Amino acid sequence: MEFLVSTASASRQRTDCAIVGVYDKGVLSAAAADLDARIGGRIAKLVKRGDLRGKTGDAVLLADLSGAPVERVIVIGLGNRSAFKRKQYRKALASALAMVAKTGATDAISYLGLDEIPDADAYTQARVAVEVVAGSQYRIPDHKTSNKRPKPSLTKFGIAVASRGDKGQAERGLAHGEAIVSGMAFMRDLANQPANVCTPSYLARQAKALANDYKKLNVRVLNEAECKRLGMGSFLSVTEGSEEPAAFIVFEYQGAERSQAPVALVGKAVTFDTGGISLKPPAAMDEMKFDMSGGASVFGTMKAVAELELPINVVGIVPACENMPSGRATKPGDIVKSMSGQTIEVLNTDAEGRLILCDAITYSRRFKPEVVIDLATLTGACVIALGNHLSGLFSNDEELSAELKAAGDRADDRAWPMPIGEEYGEQLKSNFADMANVGGREGGAITAACFLAKFTDGLRWAHLDIAGTAYQAGANKGSTGRPVPLLVDYLINKK
């Protein structure tokens, strides 16, 4: 897909498809009025006849526009003018693109942002547009042998800006948006693969292939023997029952001087989670192929960072393994020793994500990171608390928490600050080890974060529980690409 910025008016720009808006009560936007004068008042006639009221969700396609510079016009209802903000802009674009997909248009230009949008400047409008276009065209890498979905005909999409002074800002938004959607697509492709394809070894190969594409990106993959020598008893306890070998994947992106402390991203990558001996119920167990979404989001973010050549250093750490039941599998009540030296009583083998993350967080210390951010589909409890709309955000640093929340707000990939505290940590006490890996049902997302916090002394650390946001279930089952937008926005705006 090619993206561009247009400074020409709607009545002068040649395109296969112009997208303009009409507000509630049939009030034409500035671009719609400009184009309408060129096409013989056809939009105004629709309004006058009552066929277009400008309500949110209205959509009309106009064709056969002889003498006009455009082949087609898609008119989108924008709703109340005073309420038209970034969220409504995103929805209007999505409606327009759904209609574009039903035509043979190979290029289109949106004029939906020419009127002022209070919370979306030219940069934001362009970035959002790229994300919406890419989302409309993303195709799950399916394994069907028939009924393949045809490729979209749209190959070029333009964003119109009100003045030439906005062009540079919009072009920057397009560049950032393209990198973000590239990272999101990479994450989604990995997460949407079945677990018999996307194994830890597959992730390792994908990591090496990614590093080959970017000169500033390097990768190292530690095998189980190397992890054992490093004392990663907690990580290795999860993979004990699997025939698939684990892989500990380490990315290093150098965009600044080596003396600059990196941001460390740590992503849980359990490529399939049966629950181990604490076996999950069979209903929806197929969705546990998405339990590597934290790791996949690190892959996607590293790709976006490398594409943008950001002037920072970033480390990505992805402990990858399966959690399977077998005669060798870790049993409830077993005690394991983490890389930090702390011992853990494994009361529930289905609370395995924290067991691999704690060793990965400890490993991150060797890079002397400025901050450590871990990402995991960690707890169903977080889904109960926040639903599928917001990721859970836990941190031992208020400034870092605020920066991540702000990044999520800007990226429309929101996270919500959650508490951690000693009173919750008390639930992790064990009679036999330094700690247990679960603390009961109450506050489950919080006690999971408190467990990880026990390995973060001296670190500026944040934990994102993405169990409710990284993928969708049901008829639209598949990866969402979140939280790549949040992470890339945070890194773009890193001071």
PyMOL commands that set and color helices and strands:
alter all, ss='L'
color gray80, all
select helices_A, chain A and resi 24-26+30-38+42-49+81-83+86-100+122-137+164-192+200-213+224-229+233-239+285-308+353-367+380-386+398-410+422-428+444-453+474-476+484-492
alter helices_A, ss='H'
color red, helices_A
select strands_A, chain A and resi 2-6+15-23+27-28+59-62+70-79+107-110+156-160+217-222+247-254+263-267+269-273+313-323+334-337+343-346+371-376+391-395+415-417+435-436+461-465+471-472+478-479
alter strands_A, ss='S'
color yellow, strands_A
deselect
rebuild
show_as cartoon
